[in-house]
Amino acid sequence: MHRSERAKSVTIASSAVLSEKSERKLPRAEKLKQFSYLFTPKISTAQPQTHVSFYNSSDVKIQDSSSSTNAFLDDSKSFSSTTTTSQDEMTENLTRFNVRPLLYEDIEEVKKLMDARVLEVFHIEDPFETIHNCFISYKLVNILKKIVAVICMDEYPNVPALPQVGWSHWADKLYNIKDLTSYNSLWVHLVAYDKKYEFGFLFPILNNLFHELMIKQFTLFVIPKGCHDKVTYLDGCSSVVLPKDFTDPMQVQTIRLCVRQDFITQYKIRRAVEEDNDDLVPLIHQFSPRFVELYGEYYVAEIISRHHEGHRSIIVAEHEGEAVSVLCLNSTVNYDQLNECFDLHVFTGLYKAETARQEARKPVPKPSPVQSIKEELPPPQSSIFPPGLSILERPIERYNSRKLDEVRLKSKSTFIDEELLFGWMKTSEAALPAKGLTFSILDNIEDLSPDSSTSSIHLTLNKSHASDFMVYEEASSEDTISIPSELPFMGTENAFAIEILAAHAKHQTSLPFLIISCFECFPTRDYCLLMMPHTSDYSAILNYFVRVQPKLSSQHPHELYICHRGQLTPIRIKHAEIQDAEKVANFINLIQPPNTPGEIITNFEKGCSGEEPIATFLALSGKHHRYPVGIAQVTKVTDLTSMKMKYAINQRSDIRRDSDFTFGYLLSFVISPLFKGHLKYFLREIHRKTEFKTLFYALNYHDSMSYRVRPLSFAMKDMWLVPPRKIKVSVKKQQYDYPEEPYALFISTPNLMSKQEVQINQRIVVVGASDTALSFLEKLLTNEVTQCLVTFTNVLLVSTDGLIRDEKRNKVRNMLNATHTLRDYVYMEKTGLRSKISVLKGSLTGIDRKVKNIRVGKSVIVPYDYLFLMTGLQYGPPKKAGAKEFEKTKLPTNCFTINNEADGDRALNTLRRLLDRHGNKPYQIVIYGHSIDCYCCIAALIEFGIPCSHITFIEPVSSVGEGAVNHEFVFQDGGIFETADNLVKKYGVETKLGFKLVDWYSKPLTLKFESFTRYLVLTPLCAFLYSDKAVNVEIFKAIHEAGLVFDGRLVIDPDCHTNDEFIFGAGPVTKYSRKLWADHLSHQHFNSQEIGARLGRAIRTLLLPFKERKKVKYEFGKSCWRQSKHMVPYYFKPLLTYCKLPGGLRYLNVVKPGPQTPLETAMSDSDYGFVYTTGNCKNLKSQGYFRIHLNNHRMVETITCLSAQKFDYRKLVLLWGKHEALLNNLVRRFESIYITDLFEYFQKAWCSAIFLDDFPLLESAIMKIMTSVTEVPGESPLEDLYRMYMENGFKPLPTHQRQMILEKFTDSGFEEQIQLLIMEFIRDHLSVLDMYAHPVIVNYILSGYEQSPMFKKI
């Protein structure tokens, strides 16, 4: 039998393809009345296509258009645009690969393409608003990367008098177009093109559109009256649809309709036959040669012949008689292994929902070690949103560790026999886990027995988009908490797997058709499984699948993706009204326990009653869209100004021209995981129906607590995080609809919804929660540009205490250590870092480089693809006399080393208990060490209520004699050290110098010290030890045993690589190899945040499958630094120290990066610069001490402050690196005695702009202008300046040359451009910069001055 004849007998395409209705050719008029929501592949034929013009609903004229366009043009072929009117014009091949997303930066190019015809047809003069508001915008570029055409489309017509909500009724009644919805159609709002490409630009754009958006079937143009001849580019590829009873398109508004099948390649989807072996084997061989090596050259034919009616099936997409893509399917699935490695609870273990409950095994016996806990654990039964789902994919509740009340969810929903895809709703009973816990375990075992010995493992997993928040504790050998096993599912198998997936490079677009059709090979199964290596690049085919979160204990090398049959069916978005109350209530009962407080039902009632402007939307599915699968609630934003001041919204969307009533706030958003593919459509419909151009969602801190009253929003997955502003701007306190700080703000606009999503599945493990690590994670995970939404799904942070939460805002705890970063608890919550990563509480104890995994604690194994060691240096026990290097030493329980907030909390809690037990007996508290943290600890203990006479401060060094140490290394200013030392003595704190801690004993605590002349033995109540920071002993052992090079610190190269290419190191824990001779450039001498941020950007660039397009920004000091491959990098941000000292003094020191030099030594250098000081550090009652140091270039190089009054140190840090002329001519004003208090000077209104987060962007833009070169060589001021400095040997220029440069700069036009930039910057920030005389402010002040008596003539 011939191949084509045999193929016809076994064709298995979708039902629409197999039906008789699809076999006969229908006129397009009939097709329009039978619009199908399903994007079913059509079988291509050789018949000529037709071009239809509708003059009314009953009169249809069919014209042959086979000569004008080929409806089945291959994607690989191109469209030629040929003109011969000029010698410069040429023929170009334009395909869909020339199509790019249209960006805001392209607006000027778009304006050049707009002519009178565009204005007449679309009535648009400024394209910015159209690009900003449209769902999708494309540009077509030629081989020279020049834009030759643009098109903007949205899901509603561009008719101003037509509301966005009710246009489908308008299309039905006026134009007789049935079943046209926002789900399957797009309306063109703008088309602009180069006339040379008039007949060649539309096809590649629409070809690309229909390939990227499979759900879209139609593209429509609204053509105004009399403009039919202005859109000749639509002739031959569209249909003309006229209103009823009209026949002349020039006399009435018409619609031009483009149908999907005319712009994409058509494929025949069928079963593979044995003759396809010759096509499929070479195709598969391109991707996996191992198949031929293992099974020979005829394995496809053997599969077909042996499994003709068995568990295997092969389907292909045929084009022009050749099989161009293939899927090999297998119904044999290892359910036990998948359930063991992946959280498949929400999918009922991949079994039929109606049978999985009936055949579930009995629960395993309860564990015995901790009886008080195990009795309170709820049985882990399945639910609509069971524990296997991520923190964003299900509502989760956090239970207090002491109140693990059993809460069960009882579903009242009945079985839906006619709709198999709703089997996941058939839930009889389920338990909601504690804050994403797969099983509820204690948050902190120390809550049970504070004095008992606890383990080093406290394992927490917190993942927004891809994992759960899980907590595991490993106690001591006697009190081990075991985790109960899940109930295994049993029942009717309900899944099949894709074994082979391959397609020709030119026919990748055929794969979606195969995915849609593969369910018909196994009509009784609902889940299609696909497994891919986690190191593979993200593919567009994965948009049809849902990623399943692997379990923490899983060592599976692949990622599991699931596509449910229901994901391929459309949904309908409905504005819920009072008659939908029952549907809303039933859906709410599915996602939260009954009889519990919740915001969703309350907001629904308020919205229906008109009490508050809250709109509720339901996502409905099923045969007649009767069953709710999602719910969302929206209200308007009441105070946009304060939100702009706290978050850099302008970095995500340009909202300058949007009215305040176009901003909405998303209160809640929940959708079934099986319908996650419709999540973006759900959001777009909310935008359209509410006419909110911008939607915000606030991830509140309380959303993760036990008293949370709303489920977490699924929309965070496809919304963009808004970067928080680092500097707080004071605003008036008002009542907000969004929660109080801190919260992470997410944003959604129609334009952002069109961005492609890319998932990075590489397993990234970061050890340590240091400043370097947190900055690294922030830059790695943040989408700094809106080119593409990048999601990292497997990022794990391993830290002893996890991410610290300042729940109680403990003032004393925060005083125990000095601050060396601008990042605090509030800023961290605003970054939303907790929603992007998983957290594993525990200590690193081993690294297995061969199999690429690490050991945390005693037995927890975590695999990795890239490992980052950023533990930093910690205070630890002092080295005992005779002890070996890096020997682990255990301290008594009442000896504290404070390295983070958790250590501070534990120390203060223990101290409080010790004081309660001690009563009124005399006691002593020892503070040991030589660092600024010792003075911080003294101030904290005084604030805590400890009498100064009970505090003993012991320094291991002496200020005189042998071993003397300069105290300026602590304070960088001898006068400040003297003030702090005098205050300590004045308050009665006993101080001892030159004593070194050599031994200690517990029960009771005994500390032994020795100096050069005598011994000292103390028995204090407790001790705070601030000895020299060093590498943690356990970290050292793990590094050493793994074979990583360690030379006092972890050895790295200039790119932060260790001797293992998959292991990186950064921060103070590292050093460079000795062969580089770069000890002075070690990370310990530079800003840890800058180091982590730079490495984060580098790793992000390494892992992304494309290059992010970033705006060119000039960074001071980097333009002349050209790093070679082996050059050690230099970092430029300053070093910061801020703390509170005894007596309520606040101390700030900002210095340049690099090894520090004593102040007296630095000042003796002839190139030191200039120092300006106000106040006296010995008399701080009336005025604070402020010292500012300028280098020879008059740039701020050092800032030192000491004051008894509160000041905003975050703003003062921003002064570093600024030129004194930018600081309002600081030197001239100081020398003229206009400045008597620098604190007061920098609080004045003139410097408000400098303290804005966007000010560096203004500096970059100005620097770009200043360093630009004119079109005429040698005429720019920059070139003249360089030439003059060369002639003078880089010495200061004489006065006449300086004047010459200034005059040339004024005449060049640069000055005018800079003025425009500054005025635009002030205009964009008028809400906070209203003190500047901007024309808008001046006009507002002088408005109506003509009527004022002051201006009337007497």
Salt bridges, closest charged atoms under 4 A:
ASP74 OD2 - HIS319 NE2 3.76
ASP75 OD2 - HIS211 NE2 3.09
ASP106 OD2 - LYS139 NZ 2.85
GLU108 OE2 - LYS111 NZ 3.88
GLU109 OE2 - LYS112 NZ 3.65
ASP115 OD2 - ARG117 NH2 3.59
GLU120 OE2 - LYS230 NZ 3.83
ASP126 OD2 - ARG657 NH1 2.33
GLU129 OE2 - LYS693 NZ 3.41
GLU155 OE2 - LYS216 NZ 2.77
GLU155 OE2 - ARG684 NE 2.99
ASP172 OD1 - LYS178 NZ 2.91
GLU198 OE2 - ARG117 NH1 3.81
ASP229 OD1 - LYS230 NZ 3.45
ASP235 OD1 - ARG256 NH2 3.17
ASP262 OD2 - ARG28 NH2 2.81
GLU274 OE2 - ARG6 NH2 3.85
GLU275 OE2 - ARG6 NH1 3.67
ASP276 OD1 - ARG3 NH1 3.97
ASP276 OD2 - ARG270 NH1 2.80
ASP279 OD2 - ARG3 NH1 2.75
GLU293 OE1 - ARG290 NH1 3.41
GLU309 OE2 - HIS308 NE2 3.44
GLU318 OE1 - ARG270 NE 2.49
GLU320 OE2 - HIS319 NE2 3.60
GLU322 OE2 - HIS504 NE2 3.77
GLU354 OE1 - LYS426 NZ 3.60
GLU393 OE2 - LYS676 NZ 2.66
GLU397 OE2 - ARG708 NH2 3.51
GLU406 OE2 - ARG408 NH2 1.78
GLU418 OE2 - ARG626 NH2 2.88
GLU429 OE2 - ARG408 NH1 3.61
ASP443 OD2 - ARG398 NH2 2.79
ASP447 OD1 - ARG402 NH2 3.88
ASP451 OD2 - ARG917 NH2 3.33
ASP468 OD1 - ARG394 NH2 3.27
GLU473 OE2 - HIS458 ND1 3.02
GLU486 OE1 - HIS345 ND1 3.70
GLU486 OE1 - LYS551 NZ 3.84
GLU493 OE1 - ARG525 NH2 3.49
GLU499 OE1 - ARG312 NE 2.83
ASP526 OD2 - LYS352 NZ 3.82
ASP526 OD1 - ARG565 NE 3.41
GLU559 OE1 - ARG547 NE 2.85
ASP580 OD2 - LYS574 NZ 2.49
GLU612 OE2 - LYS606 NZ 3.62
ASP654 OD2 - ARG656 NH2 2.73
ASP658 OD2 - HIS132 NE2 2.89
GLU685 OE1 - ARG688 NH2 2.79
ASP703 OD2 - ARG710 NH2 2.90
ASP718 OD1 - LYS717 NZ 3.91
GLU741 OE2 - LYS830 NZ 2.74
GLU757 OE1 - LYS717 NZ 3.16
GLU778 OE1 - ARG823 NH2 3.25
GLU784 OE2 - LYS779 NZ 3.31
GLU784 OE2 - ARG1097 NE 3.66
GLU784 OE1 - LYS1110 NZ 3.53
ASP801 OD1 - ARG906 NH1 3.01
ASP806 OD1 - ARG813 NH2 2.75
ASP824 OD2 - ARG1210 NH2 2.73
GLU829 OE2 - ARG805 NE 3.81
GLU829 OE2 - ARG834 NE 2.73
ASP865 OD2 - HIS534 NE2 3.07
ASP865 OD2 - ARG763 NE 3.71
GLU885 OE1 - LYS879 NZ 3.59
ASP903 OD1 - ARG906 NH2 2.63
ASP905 OD2 - ARG813 NH1 2.77
GLU943 OE2 - LYS811 NZ 3.63
GLU955 OE1 - HIS930 ND1 2.85
GLU978 OE2 - LYS1178 NZ 3.98
ASP981 OD2 - LYS985 NZ 3.26
GLU990 OE2 - LYS992 NZ 2.91
ASP999 OD1 - LYS880 NZ 3.42
GLU1034 OE2 - LYS888 NZ 2.88
ASP1047 OD2 - LYS1071 NZ 3.35
ASP1047 OD2 - ARG1074 NE 2.54
ASP1053 OD2 - HIS1057 ND1 3.89
ASP1060 OD2 - ARG849 NE 2.80
GLU1090 OE2 - ARG1094 NH2 3.46
GLU1108 OE2 - ARG1100 NH2 2.98
GLU1115 OE1 - LYS1118 NZ 2.58
GLU1197 OE2 - LYS1152 NZ 3.84
GLU1220 OE2 - ARG1194 NH1 3.68
ASP1254 OD2 - ARG725 NH1 3.51
ASP1254 OD2 - HIS1325 NE2 2.85
GLU1275 OE1 - LYS1304 NZ 3.98
ASP1280 OD1 - ARG1283 NH2 2.25
ASP1280 OD2 - LYS1304 NZ 2.29
GLU1320 OE2 - ARG656 NH1 3.44
GLU1320 OE2 - ARG1323 NH2 3.84
ASP1324 OD2 - ARG656 NH1 3.36
ASP1324 OD1 - ARG1323 NH2 3.25
